[in-house]
Amino acid sequence: MKKNIRIAISGRSGCGNTTVSKMVADALGLRFINFTFRSLAKERGLELKDILVLAANDDSIDKEVDTRQVQIARENSHENSGCVLGSRLAIWMLEEADLKVYLDAKPQTRAERIVNREGGNLEEVSAFTAERDKQDHGRYLRIYNIDTDDFNFADLIIDTDKYDPQQITDIIIERAREIIG
């Protein structure tokens, strides 16, 4: 497989996009790119919830995160510089991706995964995640005219309720090999 393949993987929080993106990148020997609100919050010494509040009122927060991750994915495009970009908007923002993958899961599954990853109360995490989904959807429509509920253009849509991360990784790698050879 050529080493300059670009794979974009998107999904809402708790769908497994970070875990799976890293696993795909590792398996294929590609750069893993996952610059997110969490990354920006950490850089600025803030909590995730604080950066989300800022993003709700300041479009430059979204634009900074999205611009930075796409720039990283496009660096050294003439060399063997393939990557796996895992983010909420990867499949929309990295238009030249060779493979666009959308990971989906039921809200309950997503909330359970977030609790397992970060701790917390399932009911509170479910409510927070639902509100975050609503806010993200509205911001992406307003800022980029991207409807994150419309992902049917993706090359591969995987219901992550049905598979574990290794199975999902294997499905993506198989498709990448079919597309690129």
RAHULIN-V376389 format. One record per backbone hydrogen bond with DSSP energy under -0.5 kcal/mol. CO is the residue of the C=O (numbers start at 0). NH is the residue of the N-H. If there is no record, write none. Layout:
# RAHULIN-V376389
CO&NH / CO&NH
This chain:
# RAHULIN-V376389
1&4 / 2&81 / 4&6 / 4&82 / 5&97 / 5&98 / 6&84 / 7&100 / 8&86 / 9&102 / 11&14 / 15&19 / 16&20 / 17&21 / 18&22 / 19&23 / 20&24 / 21&25 / 22&26 / 23&27 / 24&28 / 24&29 / 25&28 / 30&32 / 30&83 / 32&85 / 33&35 / 35&39 / 36&40 / 37&41 / 38&42 / 39&43 / 40&45 / 41&44 / 46&50 / 47&51 / 48&52 / 49&53 / 50&54 / 51&55 / 52&56 / 53&56 / 53&57 / 57&60 / 57&61 / 58&62 / 59&63 / 60&64 / 61&65 / 62&66 / 63&67 / 64&68 / 65&69 / 66&70 / 67&71 / 68&72 / 69&73 / 70&74 / 71&74 / 73&76 / 75&78 / 78&80 / 81&30 / 82&6 / 83&32 / 83&85 / 84&8 / 84&86 / 86&89 / 88&91 / 88&92 / 89&93 / 92&94 / 93&96 / 98&7 / 98&100 / 99&154 / 99&155 / 100&9 / 101&157 / 102&11 / 103&159 / 105&109 / 106&110 / 107&111 / 108&112 / 109&113 / 110&114 / 111&115 / 112&116 / 113&117 / 113&118 / 114&118 / 120&124 / 121&125 / 122&126 / 123&127 / 124&128 / 125&129 / 126&130 / 127&131 / 128&132 / 129&133 / 130&134 / 131&135 / 132&136 / 133&137 / 134&138 / 135&139 / 136&140 / 137&141 / 138&142 / 139&143 / 139&144 / 139&145 / 140&144 / 144&146 / 145&147 / 146&149 / 148&150 / 150&153 / 155&101 / 157&103 / 157&159 / 158&161 / 163&167 / 164&168 / 165&169 / 166&170 / 167&171 / 168&172 / 169&173 / 170&174 / 171&175 / 172&176 / 173&177 / 174&178 / 175&179 / 175&180 / 176&180
